[in-house]
């Protein structure tokens, strides 16, 4: 039986992953996922692609009212209700995203850790700050096959690929066969699988330290060759919202003829 093994989110885009037991998935994705993001002094997005050590910072976010906790290595934990300042607009994957700069000590603490000036921004609405699509999936079986290509000196865990949902009970790369289909996760949530997930340099970083330690994409390309991008896992868009918990059944695809 296919089921949810892990639920992952990052309340501040590109910071360390947070494991959840239950989440609400709205039409724009998991409500707390990537609700905030970092900008440099030229209003450009800052991610692990440029600064791998961001994975070492852990965040907890709650809405209504907006509240955040940050645990920054080498510094004190910061938490409290968010106060907003000037509005700001930036480009995320070709989309115009509006938000407001978070005032107070947040930016200074993050800038000290990053070694450059950054600003923390709360997006104006949930679900604006995904990359290509709101939800990402990966099967444990696909990860197991990948690890079978690696010698025993290293184990590649799911955090390198930052899936919202890690799915058990699949055949290796079965998730690729769901393209164009709708799957059900839990009692209510319906996800339409729309694309394979092209992998970037973040998969080559140690998810604990953010240091480059393994050319993951080269390994995938060796046993899954494809022109252009290297794919691993899939993306989906939400067709019907609902709660999803660890252990929930995954029905795939629900609209198949068989």
N, C-alpha and C positions, 0 to 999 in steps of 0.2 A: 504494500500500500504506500502510495506517495504521501509524504507529510512534510510539514515545516520543521526543519531542524534548528535553524537560527533566524532571528530577525535582527537586522542591523540598521542603524541610522546614524547620521552625523548632524546634530542640531546646528552647528556652525560648519558650513561647507568646507571640506578638506581637513578638518580636525580629526582626531582619533575617533574610531567607531565606538558606538554605544550599543550594547546588546539590550534588547527589550523582550519582555515576556508576552505582552499583548500590545498591539497598536491599532489605531483607527486609520483606515485607508480611505481618504476622500477621493473625489474625482481628480484631484491634482497630486495625489500621492499620499504618503504617510504625513500626517499633519505637522509633526515636529521635525521632520527631516529637512535639513538644509534651509532652515528658516532664517538663518543669518549667514553673512559672508564677510570676507575681509577685502578691503581695497587698499592699494598703495596711494602715494601722494599725487598720482596722476589719474586717479579713479579707475585703475585697472585691477581686475580680479587677481587675488593672490591665492594660489593653491599649492598642493604638494608637488605639482609639476615643477614649480620653481623653488619650492622650499619644503623639502621632504620632512624636516623635523616638526612640521605642524601636526603630524600624527601623534606626537607626544603630549599634546594638549587635549584634555578631556572636557567636554561640555555637557551640561544638563539644562534643558530648556522646558519651560512650561508657559502656556499662553493663558490669557484672560484672567488676570493681567499678565503682561509679558515679564517673565522672571528667568534669570540665567545664573548658572554656576560655572566657573572655569577653574580647572586645576592645572596650573602652569608649572612645569618643572623648574626648580630653583627659585620659585616665588610662592607667595602665600596664595591660598585659594581665594577667589573673589566670587561673591554671590550677592544677588539683590534684584530688586525690581528695575526694569530698564526704563531710563528716561531718554527721550529722543530729541535730537537737535535738527540740524539742517537737512533738507531733502537732498537726495543724490540720485543720479541716473547712471547706469552702466550697462555694458553689453555682456550678456552671458550667452554664449553659443549662438550669436546672431540675434538674440532677443533683447529688447529694451526692458530692463528691470528697474523698477522704482523702489526706493527704500529711504530710510532715515538713519543718519549717523547716531550711534549710541553714545551719549555723553557720559562723563565721569571718568573713572580710572581705568576702564576697560582697554581703551586704545593705548594708553601709556604702558600698561602691563604687557600687552601683546607686542607692542613695538620693542620693548626691552628684550623680550624673548626672541623676536625675529631678527633683531639687529638692524632694523629699518623702520621707518614710519609706516604704520598701518592704521586703518580705521575699521572699527566694527560697525556693520550696517545691519539693521533689521529690515528685511524685505517688507513691502507694503501689504502683501498677502501671502498666505501659504502656497507652496507648490510652484514658485517662480524660478527656483534656483537649481533645478535639475540640469544635467548635461544635455543629452539628446531626448530622453523620455523619462517619465517620473519614476518608474519602478524597474529594478534590475533583478534578475533571477539567475541562479547558478545551481546545478545539481552537485551533490556530494560525489556522485559516481564520476562526473567529468573531472572533478578535482583529484579523485583517486587515480584516474588514468594518467593525468598529468604528473602526479607524484611518482607513478611507476616509471616515468622517463628520467627521473632524477636519481643520482647516486644517494647513498645513505647518509651523506654529510648534511643534508638539508631537507626539511619538510616544508612545502609551500602550503600555508593555511589559507582559509577562505578570505581572511581580512585583506590580503593583497588585492583581491578582486572586488571588495566592498559591495557584495550583493545585499540588496534589501532582504531578500528571502533566499536562504540556502535550503534546497529541497532534497529530501532523502527518498529512497525507494525507486529511483529512476535507473534506466540503462544509461551508460556513458553517452553524453551529448544528446540525450533524448529531448532536452529542452529545445534544441534546434528544430526538431520536427513539429513543434507547436507553432511555428511561424504562420501567421494568418488565421490562427485559431483562438478561441476563447477558453480560458481555464478558470476553474472555480477554486478559490483558496478560502478555507473556512466555510461558514454557513452561508455567507452572503456576498463576499467580494468576488467580482468577476474582472478578470484581466485579459485584455486582448494583446497577444504577443505579436509585436510588429517588426522587430529587427534583431539581428545578432549584435552582440556588444563588441565594438572595436576597442582593443586594449591599448592603453597608453603607458608611459614610463612609470606611473605609480605602481604598477604591478611588479616592477623591478626593485622596489624599495622594501627594506625590512619594515613590517608594520608596527614594530615596537620602537625602532630608533629613527626611521625615515632615511637611513643610509642605503645607498645602492649596494646590493649584495648578490644579485643574480639576474641574468638576462632572460627573464620569463618569456618574453615575446619570441625570442629566437627558438626557445625550446618548443613552444606551441606551434610555431611555423614549421618546425622539422617534422612533426607527426600530423599536423593539420595544415598542409600548405594551401595558401589561397593568394590570389593576386591582390596587391594593395595591403589593406589593414589585416591585422591578426585578430581573430574573433574568438571569444570565450564567454559563454553565457548569452543571455538574451535580455531584451528590453520589452516593456509592455506599457499600455495605457489602460486606465481604469474605466471599465464600462458600468460597473455598479459598485458603490462604496460598501464598506463593512469592516467589522473588527476581525483581526487575524491574530492568533495565538500560537505559541510553540506547540507542536503536536497536531495542529489542525490538518485535516486531510486535504490533499490537492487532487482535484479531478481534472484530467487532461486527456484530450480536449472534450469539453462537454457537448460540442456541436458536431462531433464526428459522426459519420454514418454507422460506424460499428459500435 
